[in-house]
């Protein structure tokens, strides 16, 4: 047996194996370099998409408040009158005026008001007027009333009166309208306010 058979590499000199080892090492270094670059994050991140302006959304406004702020015109009307004392035995005819900040708004008559239980609520047919509200400013609403009498020739001072505040949103609490003495007459007025497209 020849001496070359006992040498490493099957008898081939070690010099023939070195190129293969170097080629493998070069491939390994290239692969490790690629992994390192990817892990380190040398690549710049993609630019963010252009921001789109958000749509401007306004908060919802209550219907009555929107009417008062935008147009400032309301139709104020008397929905009903609760009669606590009609001012005389039996039924009584009344005439009422409604004012807004001291200016006349409307006048109406209500005949045969009765404080008897079950008949003590009246619903006026034509008791409404239009008014203009200043932006955000409440309005003082005043009611005055006179008992109907054939003996009375002049209007004179009212027999009953009451005041309330109409808010900027068109809300008005039930209003107590009465005389100095309960026997002169006592009522509770219930109002409502709605948008008016026409100029008062």
Phi and psi in degrees as a GROMACS rama.xvg file:
@    title "Ramachandran Plot"
@    xaxis  label "Phi"
@    yaxis  label "Psi"
@TYPE xy
-77.3488  157.188  UNK-2
-70.6219  -24.7401  UNK-3
-69.0106  -21.5357  UNK-4
-71.1357  -21.6554  UNK-5
-90.3173  -4.13202  UNK-6
-83.2575  150.194  UNK-7
-62.3719  146.263  UNK-8
88.4675  16.6105  UNK-9
69.4397  29.8117  UNK-10
92.4322  -6.68311  UNK-11
-84.7355  148.516  UNK-12
-68.7929  151.825  UNK-13
-63.2894  -22.4107  UNK-14
-63.9804  -29.5647  UNK-15
-73.0974  -21.4461  UNK-16
-86.8583  -24.5391  UNK-17
-61.0056  -43.4716  UNK-18
-60.1681  -38.7638  UNK-19
-65.1206  -39.2654  UNK-20
-66.2286  -43.037  UNK-21
-65.8418  -38.4442  UNK-22
-64.7631  -43.0617  UNK-23
-63.7335  -40.0895  UNK-24
-65.241  -39.9241  UNK-25
-64.0218  -40.8829  UNK-26
-64.5704  -39.9504  UNK-27
-64.6883  -41.841  UNK-28
-64.3076  -40.413  UNK-29
-63.8325  -41.565  UNK-30
-65.4282  -43.5431  UNK-31
-64.8581  -37.508  UNK-32
-63.4379  -41.7327  UNK-33
-62.4328  -44.5538  UNK-34
-63.2855  -41.9108  UNK-35
-63.2234  -44.3239  UNK-36
-62.4189  -42.3099  UNK-37
-66.5684  -39.8639  UNK-38
-71.7616  -38.6825  UNK-39
-68.8558  -27.1636  UNK-40
80.8579  42.3519  UNK-41
-67.6968  -23.3058  UNK-42
-70.7373  135.318  UNK-43
-73.8804  140.022  UNK-44
-67.0783  151.702  UNK-45
-63.5538  144.799  UNK-46
-64.1817  145.15  UNK-47
-67.6104  152.34  UNK-48
-64.357  149.904  UNK-49
-60.6334  136.236  UNK-50
-73.6449  132.987  UNK-51
-93.6282  134.236  UNK-52
-62.6916  133.781  UNK-53
-69.795  140.853  UNK-54
-67.2223  135.968  UNK-55
-79.2138  119.321  UNK-56
-114.303  122.665  UNK-57
-89.1799  145.848  UNK-58
-67.3879  144.273  UNK-59
-63.4866  142.872  UNK-60
-114.299  133.734  UNK-61
-53.567  144.793  UNK-62
-56.0857  -48.4153  UNK-63
-66.418  -38.2037  UNK-64
-65.9879  -39.6832  UNK-65
-62.5672  -40.4773  UNK-66
-63.0386  -45.4047  UNK-67
-66.8817  -36.4329  UNK-68
-77.3661  -40.7915  UNK-69
-78.5699  -60.0935  UNK-70
-92.3753  -38.985  UNK-71
73.7177  13.9669  UNK-72
-117.216  127.827  UNK-73
-130.804  151.032  UNK-74
-104.123  111.076  UNK-75
-97.9855  130.192  UNK-76
-140.886  154.658  UNK-77
-86.6742  116.249  UNK-78
-79.2376  -44.1945  UNK-79
-161.116  161.689  UNK-80
-126.596  122.765  UNK-81
-92.2261  120.091  UNK-82
-91.5971  113.874  UNK-83
-91.2556  -36.5939  UNK-84
-152.126  123.468  UNK-85
-82.291  -7.10156  UNK-86
96.0584  0.565303  UNK-87
-164.734  163.695  UNK-88
-63.9344  141.956  UNK-89
75.7643  -154.277  UNK-90
-89.7039  160.266  UNK-91
-138.907  137.499  UNK-92
-87.9816  138.489  UNK-93
-131.05  152.647  UNK-94
-126.974  130.286  UNK-95
-123.148  146.191  UNK-96
-117.416  144.872  UNK-97
-121.898  128.659  UNK-98
-121.158  151.005  UNK-99
-119.729  114.207  UNK-100
52.0875  41.5383  UNK-101
83.5777  -3.23569  UNK-102
-101.804  135.286  UNK-103
-57.9913  135.61  UNK-104
-112.066  -52.0983  UNK-105
-163.242  162.13  UNK-106
-128.788  142.392  UNK-107
-150.249  156.296  UNK-108
-110.196  144.224  UNK-109
-132.597  110.035  UNK-110
-88.4342  154.798  UNK-111
55.6326  45.6477  UNK-112
-69.839  139.75  UNK-113
-136.878  130.744  UNK-114
-94.2937  9.62121  UNK-115
-69.6275  135.708  UNK-116
-53.8718  135.028  UNK-117
88.7348  -15.0057  UNK-118
-128.283  18.6791  UNK-119
-101.259  21.7332  UNK-120
-125.462  124.181  UNK-121
-114.25  142.758  UNK-122
-117.653  101.766  UNK-123
-63.1175  145.266  UNK-124
-88.4349  -35.2071  UNK-125
-136.982  76.9691  UNK-126
-134.493  75.9357  UNK-127
-150.377  154.974  UNK-128
-155.681  155.457  UNK-129
-99.5522  140.547  UNK-130
-141.623  158.514  UNK-131
-108.738  129.613  UNK-132
-98.7363  135.178  UNK-133
-70.9336  152.37  UNK-134
-58.4442  116.073  UNK-135
70.725  8.30061  UNK-136
-103.106  129.06  UNK-137
-72.3108  160.882  UNK-138
-123.741  134.114  UNK-139
-83.0879  122.037  UNK-140
-103.25  127.852  UNK-141
-122.23  140.253  UNK-142
-122.03  132.613  UNK-143
-126.929  147.456  UNK-144
-140.288  147.634  UNK-145
-127.486  133.742  UNK-146
-69.1838  140.977  UNK-147
-72.9512  132.553  UNK-148
-154.02  132.422  UNK-149
-72.8589  -20.9195  UNK-150
-81.6025  -17.5475  UNK-151
-86.0628  116.231  UNK-152
-92.5066  -36.032  UNK-153
-107.821  154.558  UNK-154
-65.2518  -48.7689  UNK-155
68.8263  -168.36  UNK-156
-73.9673  149.857  UNK-157
-67.4152  149.066  UNK-158
-79.1989  -31.5052  UNK-159
-136.785  154.882  UNK-160
-156.914  158.536  UNK-161
-161.027  157.888  UNK-162
-135.571  151.847  UNK-163
-156.413  167.818  UNK-164
-111.472  125.339  UNK-165
-90.4638  114.86  UNK-166
-71.6828  168.679  UNK-167
-63.2262  -24.7352  UNK-168
-86.579  1.36059  UNK-169
88.2762  17.9657  UNK-170
-98.0923  137.289  UNK-171
-140.512  120.583  UNK-172
-68.6727  156.315  UNK-173
-51.8446  136.833  UNK-174
-109.892  128.768  UNK-175
-81.8761  123.246  UNK-176
-123.389  115.128  UNK-177
-155.2  168.187  UNK-178
-91.8155  177.262  UNK-179
-62.6148  -34.9548  UNK-180
-110.998  139.243  UNK-181
-59.0774  -30.2918  UNK-182
-68.1759  -16.6096  UNK-183
-74.1786  -17.2303  UNK-184
131.865  140.303  UNK-185
-149.429  127.596  UNK-186
-140.888  159.259  UNK-187
-121.085  121.003  UNK-188
-96.541  133.18  UNK-189
-112.448  120.311  UNK-190
-109.327  159.709  UNK-191
-138.759  153.109  UNK-192
-128.956  134.348  UNK-193
-133.601  159.71  UNK-194
-63.4341  142.134  UNK-195
-125.07  121.426  UNK-196
-81.3267  -20.0603  UNK-197
-90.622  151.126  UNK-198
-71.4109  130.957  UNK-199
